[in-house]
Structure formats: C-alpha cells, structure tokens
Amino acid sequence: MFQDNEYIGFVTYTQGKRNRKIPFGIVSQSYKQKAIVTHYSRKIRKNLIAIEDKRYFSHLGIDIKSISRALYMNIKARRIIQGGSTITQQLARNLFEDHSITFHRKIKEILYAMSLEREHTKRRDIRFIF
C-alpha cells in the first residue's frame, strides 16, 4: 500500500479561539513532503518574524548583522553553532531543495534571496514568503 512510510507524518496545530486546535500544516516523516495552510493569522506572522528574522522589514534579503554574528560565533566555537539566514534566505534554500553546507550553495541562496526581495514587496506578498 504505502511504501517506506512516505505518507506517515505529523500535523502541526495552532491554538484558536476558545482553546480550539487549528491545523497549521502537515510534514511527512521524511520531511520531503509538506502541506501548509494558505492563511496565517497576523499574530502567527508577527511571532514568526520576531523569532526567525526580527529585521525582516528593514533588510533586502540578507541581514549582514546576523550573518556577522553567526560567523563570529561559529569561528569562536570552531564549528557551526549558529546561522544568520533571513526568512527570505530560508525560502530560497527550500526552493533549491539543497541543504548542503557549502560556500557555493550559500552564495546561490543569498543571490536568490536578494532576487526574491526585488520581485516581491514584503507587505503585499508576505503570504508568498510564508
């Protein structure tokens, strides 16, 4: 019927009014297949930005301050312990479907993130980004 558990996954929920659970998305066990709802409340968007990319509305796809901080911490630890990617960079990486940790992939991700930022306005197209 189903081979190698490709359709076994996890439903994620958010809390709605009167403590009702609202399905937020579905991720397969292998993380290769995802289904995400098309509407996010303002509260969820606000919290995602606060957690993932607090300077989201002030950068052009990359956040030099976050990249510099992560680079410093990674050099200090002599291994990768932090990332400095913006939400737009995370989107670019997911669109490439390449999660390798290489300098070449990171440069491609940065260039694509900047291209996405030029093509889409953050306030109008925020649902495209997430």
Secondary structure, DSSP 8 states (H G I E B T S, - for coil): --STTTT-EEEEEEE-GGG-EEEEEEEETTSS-EEE-S---HHHHHHHHHHH-TTGGGSSS--HHHHHHHHHHHHHHTS-------HHHHHHHHHHT-----HHHHHHHHHHHHHHHHHS-TTTSHHHH-
